[in-house]
């Protein structure tokens, strides 16, 4: 991971369903890494829109996103963690603090706990 990179990590279970042939196993698991948009740029609120207390808040929506990215039917997506650098973590906290009202929270720590739970890993 580069100095400014942050990423979401998901566990994904997908299935192969080829027409006219059979495969075993037909279901596989993998780890999906989604690069986080830099704070204050479009898309940076992915966590607010998709996570709650360190869990996926709408698994159907995340399955659809994973299916688009992988091009295969996805059976399950589980949020695992948010990986970031010290620089990326500081930038995230600064961006959150700049507008606590949009998170309906009184502090940056409250926002981080509300959406990420304890799943942030700073390298």
Helices and strands as residue ranges (DSSP letters): E 7-15, E 27-35, H 46-50, E 51-52, E 55-56, H 59-70, E 73-84, H 86-97, G 100-103, H 108-116, E 120-122
